[in-house]
Every structure is written in C-alpha cells, then in structure tokens.
C-alpha cells in the first residue's frame, strides 16, 4: 500500500519535458511510481484533476540558516511551494562564528543561550550535525559563507592574507565541503567578505573544486559596475574550474537601465567557452539588506559593533556622509541609489515606531538630516536593522527573469511567527511570495512555457546544488511535491502588507507528508538536511 497517491494531475516533472496527465505514488518518503492510472491502494488519495503537479520548489538563495536554530517552521516558504532551502548565501551564515559577528537572531536571548548558540556554530560540521537532529519544516542545504571563514581567521582585517592565513581558510573550506556543503559564497559588498581579493577567492574555489562544488557570489556591485562585477565572479570560477552562480542578479539605478543585456551577453559568452554560469533572482523591483551595509565597507574594518559605537562621533558621521556622496566609484550605497525616500524600514526591533516608514519620513518627523536620522536609528538598534530599497528597473528584471540561466531565489528567511495578514510592514513580500509571484509574472507576461518555468525552480537548482533525488518527479526521488492551479496562482503580499497569503497553491508534500493543505501550513515538520553528493 502506498502512503500517498496523487491522481489525475498534469505532471510537470522538473526536467523541462512536456507535461502529461498521470499519477504519482509515494511510499516511505520517496516517489514509488509515476504513470497513468497507477494500480494499488493508498492511505491517502489526493485528486489533482485540473491541477499542476510538480516537484517541490527549490529556493536557491535563502537566509534561514541561522534562524533555524530558533526552531522556526518555514511556514512562509512551504506556503509558496518551497520544499528545499539553499542557505549560507552572500558570504554570511551561522557558522563558523567569529568575533564581531552581528547576528540579529540572537537578539533577546540570554547569555547562557548565546553561549550555547556559539558552541553549536563553532564550526560548520558542528552546526550541520546539530541541525540534522532538528525537526525541519523544509529541507535545507548549505553553502560555506566565505565572510565567516575570513572573519574566523582574520576578523575584519582588510589586509591580503599571509600564506599561513590562506592555508587556514582553505582548511576550513575543506572541512566544510567534507561535511556536505555544496560550495562557497561571497558577499563582496559586506564586511569582512568584501576585503577578499580575486586571487584569494580563486584559491578557496580550487578547494571547492576538489569536491565538485560551485561558487555563488553576491558580486561587488549591481549598479554602474555590475558588468565588471559579474566578470570578476566568472573569472574566479573559470580559474578554479568550477560552476558560478550570480546571486540575486539585478541592475540598480535608473541611469543603468539596460545593462541586463550586457550581463546576459557576458554569461552567455562564458558558457560558450565552457564555464557553467547561472544566476538566481527575486522578481521584485526593491531589494533588502542590513541597514548598516549602506555604510561603505572601509568603515567596517573594526567590526560592526565598533562601527555602530563610532557613529556617535560627529567626525565619523561627516566622513561616512562624504564617502557615500562623493566616492560612489568605490562603493554605491542604497542611500544614494534608492534615495532616502526609497529606503523603507522593515526591521528595527528597538524602534518599532519606524517600521513601515521611509528614512525620509523619519527624518522629517524628527526634524533631522536623513543621514543623521540613519545614524541615530543604527545606534538605537545596536546596528541591527533591515531596510528595503527601491532602486531597480522593471525592464531589466523581466529580461533576466525570462532567461534560461536564471533560477528562483527569495533572498529572505523563515518568519519567526505567524503574522496577521493585514500587518503593515515588518518584512519584504519576497519572504512569503517569491515563487508564486515569479510563476504569475512569467504566466502573465508569457515569458516561457510552464515546463520551462518549473524547470528553473526545480530541476535546474537541483543540478547546480549537486544534491541527488530532488527537483524531479521520478521514481526514487524524494516525495517533495507541489499541487496548484496554475491559472489562479497569485501573490497578495506587497511592501505594505508583506504577510498576505498566496492564492492558487493547494498542497505541498515534504518527504511524502502533506505540509500544506488548501494553501495553509499543517504543522508537519518532515524536512531533512541535504548534503552534496560527489
């Protein structure tokens, strides 16, 4: 007897092959059979007539790795069809921890709880072993965050590493790859990741290459220098002989509209000469990042804690303001690319009155210069705050969305609790609706076929991860399945109401167990830690 039998659905199997009518049988957490009119009985039968049946979606750019230690259930991802979260992106992650590391997930924890957290996160193997014993809502796979590796060895020192320091970093990367990580990531606008030079990254990439992993980069710039930044990421992978993924690919700034064509040209040329280059993307015109990252990296060299304290000094404020305004070729701050009227606060626990307001609004209400309002907000929140920045172009977003190399990625994390759907502010809508919005945009703009669209968020990211048995509807694969009404898929969340539920998603199964029914999370935790297959 099967555990679950899904009947009469339109099967889109994740490979890009044409859809077909059929059934899916699941037993012991895996797909046992795929075909038409499958014989046999099942403990649970789901009639999927008129609905699409696909593999569970894979979020290739997720930041839930630290928050998972709080026991979060991933309901906001399951309710958009995501059954696997790929984490450790942008060069930042839970492990290995290092002095000066700011972790907003630890806000409100006792000293004893923080010490326990630090022990778990002392190394990537210790972190993965701990998470493997937890109950997880969704599956999780892990990249090595290069910023953590550099921070562990060098702190916030911007110097070129000595030979001994480089060997220590390589040893940490090797240890993490042997523990099952899928590759390594950089965040080349965030300290301390930003301080790494190209050749340093190549040396780490070569270690990853020994294990068949890939390089995923939040590149050094996404505005006027975006093409050069993409080229650097490709060079790292090409010199090391490993695949490359460009994180949350985008073009920032109205004056840079159209540069997506150049990004695509560079990626296609690299693939033509044998370098496997892909990208992930969230389908929104506003991005999000820690608010302190709007300050140029050269001011982060003593760590973010000391930077926050130094903001009390008028001379430091003056130097930062000057750099933001007059040294854009060195670093392009969102305070300029989005403008203060385009910087919306969505996370600042100690000043909740600011959530849902722009910095321009806060400055006007308090009679302050917007720079001073920003510095004061960071001080009040001990440097831990999150902003949304409106600075992208729709034409570039749609062009990249339509490209066959571009996968889906939310660039967000598990919600800490179930929120009122009508709550104003507090998150980016991509945290609830990235994959629903992506599918709806592709459908409404007729950018590609349904089969191609599903492949980009299932089979393709599975291939790039090097993890076997996910992303496809095939016998022996994990029983991670989505059932939805393609014509009715729609995201209701937006920047004002980021917690509004999605429409059109019926069921999500994780390892054969229904984690979502009629669009709502059931409370089932059947996810697993997935490790890289070599």
C-alpha positions in Angstrom: 0.0 0.0 0.0 1.2 3.5 -0.9 1.3 6.3 1.7 0.0 8.9 -0.8 -1.5 8.5 -4.3 -1.9 11.7 -6.3 -4.3 11.1 -9.2 -5.4 12.7 -12.4 -2.9 15.6 -12.3 -1.0 17.4 -15.0 2.6 16.3 -14.3 5.3 18.8 -14.9 8.3 16.8 -13.9 11.0 19.4 -13.4 13.2 18.3 -16.4 11.7 20.7 -18.9 10.0 17.8 -20.7 6.4 18.3 -22.0 3.7 17.9 -19.3 1.5 14.8 -19.3 -1.5 13.5 -17.4 -0.8 11.0 -14.8 -0.5 9.8 -11.2 2.3 9.9 -8.5 2.6 7.3 -5.8 4.7 8.0 -2.7 5.9 5.4 -0.1 8.4 5.8 2.8 9.1 9.4 1.8 10.1 8.7 -1.8 8.3 8.6 -5.2 7.5 4.9 -5.7 5.8 5.2 -9.1 4.9 7.7 -11.9 2.4 6.8 -14.6 -1.2 6.8 -15.8 -3.9 5.1 -13.8 -1.5 3.6 -11.3 -2.9 0.5 -9.7 -2.8 -0.1 -5.9 -4.3 1.4 -2.8 -3.0 4.2 -0.6 -3.6 5.5 2.9 -4.2 9.0 1.4 -5.6 9.7 -2.1 -5.4 13.3 -3.5 -7.4 14.1 -6.6 -5.4 16.6 -8.6 -7.7 16.8 -11.6 -7.3 20.2 -13.3 -4.2 21.0 -11.3 -0.5 21.0 -12.0 1.6 18.5 -10.1 5.3 19.5 -9.9 8.4 18.8 -7.8 8.7 21.0 -4.7 10.3 24.3 -5.4 14.0 24.9 -4.5 14.9 28.3 -3.2 18.5 28.7 -4.3 19.0 31.9 -2.3 17.8 31.6 1.3 19.0 33.1 4.6 17.2 30.8 7.1 20.4 29.1 8.2 20.9 31.0 11.5 17.2 31.4 12.4 16.7 27.6 12.1 18.3 27.3 15.5 15.3 29.0 16.9 13.1 26.1 15.7 11.3 28.1 13.1 8.9 26.0 10.9 9.4 27.6 7.4 5.7 28.0 7.0 6.2 31.1 4.8 8.2 29.0 2.4 6.0 26.0 2.4 3.0 28.2 1.7 4.7 29.3 -1.5 5.7 25.8 -2.6 9.3 25.7 -1.4 10.4 22.4 -0.1 14.2 22.9 -0.1 16.1 26.0 1.1 19.6 26.5 0.0 21.4 28.7 2.6 24.7 30.3 3.5 24.4 32.9 0.8 26.1 36.3 0.4 29.2 35.2 2.3 27.2 35.1 5.6 25.9 32.3 7.7 25.5 30.8 11.1 28.9 29.1 11.1 31.7 29.3 11.8 31.1 32.2 14.2 33.8 34.8 14.7 34.5 37.9 16.9 32.5 40.9 16.0 29.9 38.9 14.1 26.4 40.5 14.3 23.6 38.0 14.5 20.1 39.6 14.7 18.6 36.1 15.5 20.3 36.3 18.9 18.5 39.5 20.0 16.6 38.7 23.1 18.5 35.5 24.0 20.1 35.1 27.5 23.8 35.0 27.9 23.6 31.3 28.5 21.5 30.8 25.3 24.0 32.8 23.3 26.9 30.7 24.6 25.1 27.5 23.6 24.4 29.0 20.2 28.1 29.9 19.8 29.1 26.3 20.7 26.8 24.9 18.1 28.1 27.4 15.5 31.8 27.0 16.3 32.3 25.0 13.1 30.3 24.1 10.0 30.4 20.4 10.9 29.2 21.0 14.4 26.4 23.3 13.1 25.3 20.7 10.4 25.3 17.9 12.9 23.1 19.9 15.3 20.6 20.9 12.6 20.5 17.3 11.3 19.0 16.3 14.6 16.3 19.0 14.5 12.7 18.9 13.2 12.7 20.9 10.0 9.7 22.2 8.1 11.6 22.2 4.8 14.7 20.5 3.6 17.9 22.5 4.0 21.2 22.6 2.0 24.2 24.7 2.9 26.9 26.7 1.2 30.1 27.8 3.0 29.9 31.5 3.8 33.3 32.9 2.9 32.8 36.0 5.1 32.6 33.8 8.1 35.7 31.9 7.0 37.7 35.1 6.6 36.2 36.6 9.8 37.2 33.5 11.7 40.8 33.7 10.5 41.4 37.4 10.1 38.5 39.2 11.8 37.7 42.5 10.0 41.4 43.0 8.9 41.2 44.2 5.2 44.8 43.0 4.5 45.9 40.4 2.0 46.1 37.2 4.0 49.5 35.7 4.7 50.3 32.3 3.4 49.5 30.8 6.8 46.2 32.6 7.0 45.2 31.5 3.5 46.1 27.9 4.3 43.9 28.1 7.5 41.0 29.4 5.4 41.5 26.6 2.8 41.5 24.1 5.6 38.2 25.4 6.9 36.7 25.2 3.5 37.9 21.7 3.0 36.4 20.7 6.4 33.1 22.1 5.4 33.0 20.5 2.0 33.7 17.1 3.6 30.8 17.8 5.9 28.4 18.1 2.9 28.3 21.7 1.8 27.6 22.4 -1.8 30.1 25.1 -2.5 31.0 28.5 -1.1 29.6 32.0 -1.4 30.8 35.6 -1.1 29.2 38.9 -0.2 31.5 41.3 -1.8 29.8 44.4 -0.5 29.7 43.2 3.1 32.5 43.2 5.6 34.5 41.0 6.1 33.8 39.2 2.8 34.4 42.4 0.8 38.1 42.5 1.8 39.0 39.4 -0.2 40.8 39.9 -3.4 40.2 37.8 -6.6 43.2 35.6 -6.2 42.3 34.8 -2.6 38.9 33.7 -3.8 40.4 31.6 -6.6 42.4 29.7 -4.0 39.3 28.9 -2.0 37.4 28.0 -5.1 40.1 25.4 -6.1 39.5 23.6 -2.8 35.7 23.6 -3.5 36.5 22.2 -7.0 38.2 19.2 -5.4 34.7 18.2 -4.1 32.7 19.1 -7.2 31.1 22.2 -5.6 30.3 25.6 -7.1 30.9 29.3 -6.4 28.0 31.6 -5.7 28.6 35.4 -5.4 26.9 38.5 -4.3 29.1 40.5 -6.6 31.0 43.7 -5.9 28.4 46.0 -7.3 25.0 45.9 -9.0 24.8 49.4 -10.4 27.2 51.1 -12.9 29.9 48.5 -12.3 27.6 45.4 -12.5 29.0 44.0 -15.7 32.6 44.2 -14.4 31.4 42.6 -11.1 29.8 39.7 -13.0 33.0 39.3 -15.0 35.0 39.0 -11.8 32.8 36.3 -10.4 33.1 34.3 -13.7 36.9 34.7 -13.6 37.0 33.1 -10.1 35.1 30.1 -11.3 36.9 29.9 -14.6 40.4 29.9 -13.0 39.3 27.3 -10.5 37.3 25.2 -13.0 34.0 25.3 -11.1 30.5 26.5 -11.9 29.4 30.0 -11.0 26.1 31.4 -9.8 25.4 35.2 -9.7 23.3 35.9 -6.6 20.0 37.9 -6.9 21.1 39.2 -10.4 19.8 42.7 -11.0 20.6 46.2 -12.2 20.4 49.0 -9.7 19.7 52.7 -10.7 17.5 54.2 -13.4 20.6 55.6 -15.1 21.8 52.0 -15.6 18.7 50.6 -17.2 19.5 48.2 -20.0 22.7 46.8 -18.5 20.9 43.4 -18.1 21.6 42.9 -21.8 25.3 43.1 -21.1 25.0 40.8 -18.1 23.4 38.2 -20.3 26.0 38.7 -23.0 28.8 38.1 -20.5 27.1 35.0 -19.1 26.4 33.5 -22.5 29.9 34.1 -23.7 31.3 32.3 -20.6 29.0 29.3 -21.1 30.0 29.2 -24.7 33.7 28.8 -23.7 32.8 26.1 -21.2 32.2 27.9 -17.9 28.9 26.9 -16.4 27.3 30.2 -15.2 23.9 30.6 -13.8 22.1 33.1 -11.6 19.2 33.4 -9.1 16.7 36.2 -8.9 13.8 37.5 -6.9 11.0 39.0 -9.0 10.7 42.4 -7.3 11.9 45.9 -8.0 13.0 46.6 -4.5 15.8 44.7 -2.6 16.6 44.4 1.0 19.8 44.2 3.1 21.0 45.0 6.6 20.8 48.8 7.0 24.3 49.1 8.3 25.5 47.7 4.9 24.6 51.1 3.4 27.8 52.4 5.1 30.9 51.9 2.9 33.0 48.8 3.7 36.1 50.7 4.7 34.3 51.9 7.8 33.6 48.3 8.9 37.2 47.3 9.5 36.9 47.2 13.3 33.7 45.3 13.2 30.1 46.4 13.1 29.8 46.7 16.9 32.6 49.3 17.0 31.3 51.0 13.8 27.9 51.5 15.5 29.5 53.0 18.6 31.6 55.3 16.4 28.5 56.8 14.8 28.2 58.9 18.0 31.2 60.9 16.8 30.3 63.8 14.5 33.6 63.5 12.6 32.9 59.8 11.8 29.4 60.8 10.5 30.9 63.5 8.4 33.5 61.1 6.9 30.8 58.5 6.1 28.4 61.0 4.6 31.2 62.4 2.4 32.2 58.9 1.2 28.6 58.0 0.4 28.0 61.1 -1.6 31.4 61.6 -3.3 33.1 58.2 -3.6 30.4 56.2 -5.5 33.0 54.6 -7.7 34.4 53.0 -4.5 31.0 51.9 -3.1 27.4 52.6 -4.2 25.2 53.0 -1.1 21.5 52.4 -1.2 21.2 55.8 0.5 22.1 57.2 -3.0 20.8 54.6 -5.4 17.4 54.4 -3.8 17.4 57.8 -2.1 16.2 58.2 1.5 12.6 58.4 0.2 13.2 54.9 -1.2 14.7 53.4 2.0 11.8 51.7 3.8 12.5 50.3 7.3 11.1 46.8 7.9 13.2 45.6 10.8 14.4 47.6 13.8 13.3 45.9 17.0 14.2 48.6 19.4 12.5 51.4 17.5 9.3 49.6 16.2 7.7 53.0 15.6 9.9 53.3 12.5 8.8 50.1 10.8 6.8 50.8 7.7 8.3 54.3 7.3 11.0 55.6 5.0 14.1 57.3 6.2 12.9 60.5 4.6 9.6 60.3 6.6 11.5 59.6 9.8 13.9 62.5 9.2 11.0 64.9 8.5 9.1 63.8 11.6 12.1 64.2 13.9 13.5 67.4 12.2 16.8 65.7 11.3 19.0 65.4 8.3 18.4 62.0 6.7 22.0 60.9 7.3 21.7 61.8 11.0 18.4 60.0 11.2 20.0 56.9 9.7 23.0 57.0 12.1 20.7 57.5 15.1 18.5 54.6 14.1 21.5 52.3 13.9 22.8 53.4 17.3 19.3 52.9 18.8 19.2 49.4 17.4 22.8 48.3 18.2 23.5 48.2 14.5 20.8 45.6 13.8 18.2 46.9 11.4 16.8 45.9 8.0 15.8 48.1 5.1 14.0 47.7 1.7 15.5 49.8 -1.1 13.5 50.8 -4.2 16.1 51.1 -6.9 15.6 48.6 -9.8 14.2 48.7 -13.3 11.3 46.6 -14.5 12.7 46.1 -18.0 15.9 44.6 -16.6 14.0 42.5 -14.1 11.8 41.0 -16.7 14.6 40.4 -19.2 16.6 38.5 -16.6 13.5 36.6 -15.4 13.0 35.3 -18.9 16.5 34.0 -19.4 17.1 30.2 -19.2 20.1 30.6 -16.9 18.1 32.3 -14.2 16.8 30.3 -11.2 14.5 31.5 -8.4 15.8 32.8 -5.1 13.9 34.7 -2.3 16.9 36.3 -0.5 14.9 36.1 2.7 14.4 33.8 5.7 11.9 31.9 7.8 9.4 34.1 9.6 9.7 34.0 13.4 5.9 33.6 13.9 2.6 33.6 12.1 1.7 37.2 11.4 -1.6 39.0 11.0 -2.1 39.1 7.2 -3.0 42.8 7.5 0.0 43.8 9.5 1.7 46.8 8.0 5.4 46.4 7.3 7.9 44.1 9.0 9.2 42.1 6.1 9.8 42.0 2.3 7.0 40.4 0.3 9.6 38.0 -1.2 9.6 36.2 2.2 6.1 35.0 1.5 5.6 35.1 -2.2 8.8 35.0 -4.3 7.9 31.7 -6.1 4.2 32.4 -6.5 4.9 35.9 -7.9 7.6 34.5 -10.2 5.3 32.0 -11.7 2.5 34.5 -12.1 4.7 37.1 -13.7 6.0 34.5 -16.2 2.5 33.4 -17.0 1.1 36.9 -17.3 3.9 38.2 -19.5 4.1 35.0 -21.5 7.9 34.8 -20.9 8.2 31.0 -21.2 6.3 27.7 -21.1 5.1 26.3 -17.8 7.5 23.4 -18.2 10.5 25.7 -18.7 9.3 27.9 -15.7 9.1 24.9 -13.4 12.5 23.6 -14.5 14.1 26.9 -13.4 12.9 26.4 -9.9 13.2 22.6 -9.6 15.5 20.6 -11.9 18.0 23.4 -12.6 18.7 24.4 -9.0 18.9 20.7 -8.1 21.5 20.3 -10.8 23.5 23.3 -9.6 23.4 22.1 -5.9 24.8 18.7 -6.7 22.2 17.1 -4.5 20.6 13.9 -5.8 17.0 13.0 -5.6 15.3 16.4 -5.5 13.8 18.7 -8.2 12.2 16.0 -10.3 9.2 13.7 -10.4 11.0 10.4 -10.9 10.9 7.1 -9.2 13.4 7.1 -6.2 13.3 10.9 -5.8 12.2 12.5 -2.6 8.5 12.8 -2.2 8.6 16.6 -2.4 5.6 17.7 -4.4 3.5 20.8 -5.2 -0.1 20.8 -6.4 -1.5 24.0 -7.7 -3.9 25.7 -10.0 -1.6 27.5 -12.5 -4.2 29.9 -13.8 -5.2 31.0 -10.3 -1.7 31.5 -8.8 -1.4 35.0 -7.4 0.6 36.7 -4.7 -1.4 39.1 -2.5 1.5 40.3 -0.4 3.1 43.6 -1.1 5.5 46.1 0.5 2.8 47.5 2.8 1.2 44.1 3.7 4.0 41.5 3.3 2.2 38.7 5.2 -0.9 38.4 3.0 -1.4 34.7 1.9 -0.9 33.4 -1.7 -3.7 32.1 -3.9 -3.8 29.0 -6.1 -1.5 26.7 -4.1 -3.3 23.6 -2.9 -0.9 21.0 -1.5 2.8 20.8 -0.6 4.3 17.5 0.4 7.7 17.2 2.1 9.1 13.7 2.1 5.6 12.4 1.2 3.9 14.1 4.1 1.4 17.0 3.5 2.9 20.1 5.0 0.4 22.4 3.2 -3.3 21.7 2.6 -5.6 24.1 0.8 -2.8 26.6 0.9 -2.1 26.6 4.6 0.7 25.0 6.6 -0.4 21.9 8.5 2.3 21.9 11.2 4.2 18.9 9.7 8.0 19.0 10.0 9.4 16.4 7.7 12.4 18.3 6.2 16.0 16.9 6.1 19.5 18.3 5.9 20.6 17.6 2.4 24.3 17.1 1.7 26.2 17.5 -1.5 26.6 14.2 -3.5 30.0 13.5 -5.0 
